[in-house]
Amino acid sequence: MQVRSMLEGDAERAFSIESAVTQFPWSLQQYRSSVVADDSFVLEQAGKIVGFIIFKRVLDETNLLNIVIDKQYQGQGLGRYLLEFGLVNQRSHGVKNCFLEVRRSNVSAQKLYQLLNFIIIGVRKNYYPLAQGKEDAIVMSTEISNKLVEKIYDGIIDASC
Ligand SMILES: CC(C)(COP(=O)(O)OP(=O)(O)OC[C@H]1O[C@@H](n2cnc3c(N)ncnc32)[C@H](O)[C@@H]1OP(=O)(O)O)[C@@H](O)C(=O)NCCC(=O)NCCS
């Protein structure tokens, strides 16, 4: 298992992974832009990309824009691994706090975030599209504190790429 920076050639794979798990994926162009503008990483197993994570970092704050694990590889701890890697990476750039938005109905993602000390700090009403109507976004944040980093796997040491 290896985490590396997302490259332009990975955009189509990222788009395909997300398209299989959500009705409203990012566009291919959004992925291509993220490769240039954001801190984006892919998780590989046996040379195959099985997930990715994307942060937008501004000074000492970061926003988790997206995290997706290939449907076939979910439920094996990979999402947690990638999020832990990402938080340690962002801290290595001087980030103190991480923010995110998640669909109210996305309970599995919210549980993952809670494991990494994210708490709910607000709600954006009717933020996300649905097939019919709109859905609220839950806004969460975590301080990337020493305590949190201590909680993160000892195995994730080189998160500075
Ligand atoms: C959210 C997501 C990234 C989690 O990745 P994953 O590899 O399946 O998650 P993990 O196996 O690392 O699980 C970590 C924790 O998340 C929670 N979790 C994951 N899947 C869950 C499920 N189906 N039901 C409830 N909790 C779940 C659990 O708390 C789990 O910890 P536990 O196994 O100790 O109980 C993945 O489900 C995904 O890609 N979902 C679609 C895209 C998405 O919603 N992204 C978030 C956008 S805000």
PDBQT file of the ligand as one rigid body, heavy atoms in Angstrom, charges set to zero:
ROOT
HETATM    1  C1  LIG A 201     -16.392   7.381   3.524  1.00  0.00    +0.000 C 
HETATM    2  C2  LIG A 201     -15.356   6.408   2.956  1.00  0.00    +0.000 C 
HETATM    3  C3  LIG A 201     -14.192   7.214   2.368  1.00  0.00    +0.000 C 
HETATM    4  C4  LIG A 201     -14.840   5.501   4.076  1.00  0.00    +0.000 C 
HETATM    5  O1  LIG A 201     -13.825   4.677   3.534  1.00  0.00    +0.000 OA
HETATM    6  P1  LIG A 201     -13.690   3.142   4.011  1.00  0.00    +0.000 P 
HETATM    7  O2  LIG A 201     -12.378   2.660   3.538  1.00  0.00    +0.000 OA
HETATM    8  O3  LIG A 201     -14.865   2.376   3.583  1.00  0.00    +0.000 OA
HETATM    9  O4  LIG A 201     -13.726   3.318   5.590  1.00  0.00    +0.000 OA
HETATM   10  P2  LIG A 201     -12.900   2.461   6.655  1.00  0.00    +0.000 P 
HETATM   11  O5  LIG A 201     -12.970   1.017   6.308  1.00  0.00    +0.000 OA
HETATM   12  O6  LIG A 201     -11.545   3.062   6.807  1.00  0.00    +0.000 OA
HETATM   13  O7  LIG A 201     -13.744   2.696   7.974  1.00  0.00    +0.000 OA
HETATM   14  C5  LIG A 201     -13.374   3.700   8.907  1.00  0.00    +0.000 C 
HETATM   15  C6  LIG A 201     -14.570   4.015   9.769  1.00  0.00    +0.000 C 
HETATM   16  O8  LIG A 201     -15.574   4.657   9.007  1.00  0.00    +0.000 OA
HETATM   17  C7  LIG A 201     -16.860   4.243   9.485  1.00  0.00    +0.000 C 
HETATM   18  N1  LIG A 201     -17.522   3.492   8.412  1.00  0.00    +0.000 N 
HETATM   19  C8  LIG A 201     -16.985   3.121   7.223  1.00  0.00    +0.000 A 
HETATM   20  N2  LIG A 201     -17.917   2.474   6.485  1.00  0.00    +0.000 NA
HETATM   21  C9  LIG A 201     -19.049   2.455   7.228  1.00  0.00    +0.000 A 
HETATM   22  C10 LIG A 201     -20.361   1.952   7.011  1.00  0.00    +0.000 A 
HETATM   23  N3  LIG A 201     -20.711   1.347   5.873  1.00  0.00    +0.000 N 
HETATM   24  N4  LIG A 201     -21.272   2.130   7.981  1.00  0.00    +0.000 NA
HETATM   25  C11 LIG A 201     -20.970   2.758   9.125  1.00  0.00    +0.000 A 
HETATM   26  N5  LIG A 201     -19.728   3.251   9.401  1.00  0.00    +0.000 NA
HETATM   27  C12 LIG A 201     -18.792   3.092   8.458  1.00  0.00    +0.000 A 
HETATM   28  C13 LIG A 201     -16.622   3.356  10.681  1.00  0.00    +0.000 C 
HETATM   29  O9  LIG A 201     -16.590   4.176  11.830  1.00  0.00    +0.000 OA
HETATM   30  C14 LIG A 201     -15.256   2.818  10.374  1.00  0.00    +0.000 C 
HETATM   31  O10 LIG A 201     -14.555   2.436  11.521  1.00  0.00    +0.000 OA
HETATM   32  P3  LIG A 201     -14.744   0.956  12.118  1.00  0.00    +0.000 P 
HETATM   33  O11 LIG A 201     -14.488   0.025  10.984  1.00  0.00    +0.000 OA
HETATM   34  O12 LIG A 201     -13.710   0.888  13.190  1.00  0.00    +0.000 OA
HETATM   35  O13 LIG A 201     -16.136   0.895  12.604  1.00  0.00    +0.000 OA
HETATM   36  C15 LIG A 201     -15.981   5.507   1.851  1.00  0.00    +0.000 C 
HETATM   37  O14 LIG A 201     -17.122   4.887   2.392  1.00  0.00    +0.000 OA
HETATM   38  C16 LIG A 201     -16.359   6.214   0.588  1.00  0.00    +0.000 C 
HETATM   39  O15 LIG A 201     -15.543   6.348  -0.324  1.00  0.00    +0.000 OA
HETATM   40  N6  LIG A 201     -17.632   6.666   0.500  1.00  0.00    +0.000 N 
HETATM   41  C17 LIG A 201     -18.120   7.310  -0.705  1.00  0.00    +0.000 C 
HETATM   42  C18 LIG A 201     -17.536   8.689  -0.882  1.00  0.00    +0.000 C 
HETATM   43  C19 LIG A 201     -17.841   9.570   0.301  1.00  0.00    +0.000 C 
HETATM   44  O16 LIG A 201     -18.948   9.581   0.822  1.00  0.00    +0.000 OA
HETATM   45  N7  LIG A 201     -16.838  10.383   0.686  1.00  0.00    +0.000 N 
HETATM   46  C20 LIG A 201     -16.982  11.352   1.741  1.00  0.00    +0.000 C 
HETATM   47  C21 LIG A 201     -17.388  12.651   1.160  1.00  0.00    +0.000 C 
HETATM   48  S1  LIG A 201     -17.653  13.885   2.432  1.00  0.00    +0.000 SA
ENDROOT
TORSDOF 0
